[in-house]
């Protein structure tokens, strides 16, 4: 059996910390890309391909690297044929994080404990599909099984949040599902065709006639207010680096007028507009007591041929090497100078920036909120054993691990919740090993309290997802 109850737990102390302190705790998944519609409608999936392979660009990248034809990845092959090709690929992923993820996700929630490969594919396919047809394996059932207490989806300001309303009114479903405000399209003036169309959508959603930049901000504030009323307490921004170009109000007004008319902007004007918008969003978040999340340094859609063929988010993104520290420091300092810096989580994609962000976070702690500025969990390409370990080490060395708000799934898959378990196992293994070596006190209650806070209680206090927790 590859995945067993003590997987990754190398000492007795590690095993005790995980099973006694971490394992029983609920999950607060404060950043994910799950579909609120799927949860609201309690979607069922016909088979493993539908719930597991569709939309999972991590697996798609591995299959391409293993020589699998695109027809078996995103093409017209049958669901069984796609799964069979994934099963052929899995043995080739040894030492890739996918080998661990795959077998954890088969074990939880399906209870399948044998390795996936060509010889076992048919049996695993039948066993998992039989489970998916049974009680407890709808989207809501899986969330219950995974002990999810609350999750935050990722939502555009123009979204009407109809499915969040349905979930808020669902008295028979205990998992709280909140929107998170992701206004990337409201900053995307580099696309002169898409931006005017987005402004029209936003205008309709906010019921605000947008003729000027002032109107545009009013419409966005309207949506920000609505998201707050729907329980939203987090924003999120996907950025290469933080835009921090100097600008004047008149320059932004002119830039908006050109952009909404579908005219291209000069590169420095694009940066000015993005700088102004990010600052305005930061002020909105501060005013309402939200948490702002900055996801930095993704180099997206680098393969133009495949983007034309498959569209974005299909596995052709990479780690960027943008300047991070100086512009981010200027942005945080601009807000802090006026005492208007919201609670903030910083995510890096380039591993060279791990200690950079962990150290920078310490410059803007002010004692008002424990862990006000968070160096966030390992993200995307760093979301694996090495990346998680280095993130834990950086937070411990440059700040206070005791204040860390823990892991997220950052996933579109309902089978990704073992990522929380994986993180908890790694955390307990690190702490248990240090207890054994005498680097931490051999005091299970002391270290166990740290584990509980990181895995659950810090997030509960930090995000304030309900008024009773504020």
Secondary structure, DSSP 8 states (H G I E B T S, - for coil): --S-TTTT--SHHHHHHIIIIITTS-EEE-S----HHHHHTT---SSHIIIIITT-HHHHHHHHHTT--GGGTTSSS-HHHHHHHHHHHHGGGTTSHHHHHHHHHHHTTT---S--STTTHHHHHHHHHHHHTSTT-SHHHHHHHTTEEEEE--B-TT---HHHHHHHT-TT--SEEE--B--GGGG-TT-TTHHHHHHHHHHHHHT----SHHHHHHHHHHHHHHHHHTT--EEEEEESS-------HHHHHHHHHHHHTT----HHHHHHHHHHHHHHHHHHHHHHT-EEEEEE-EE----HHHHHHH-SSSS--EE-----HHHHHHHHHHHHHTT---EEEEEESSGGGHHHHHHHHGGG--SSSTT-EEE----GGG-SHHHHHHHHHHHHHHS-GGG--------S-TTTTHHHHHHHHHHHHHHHHHHHHTSS-S-HHHHHHHHHIIIIIHHHHHH--SGGG-
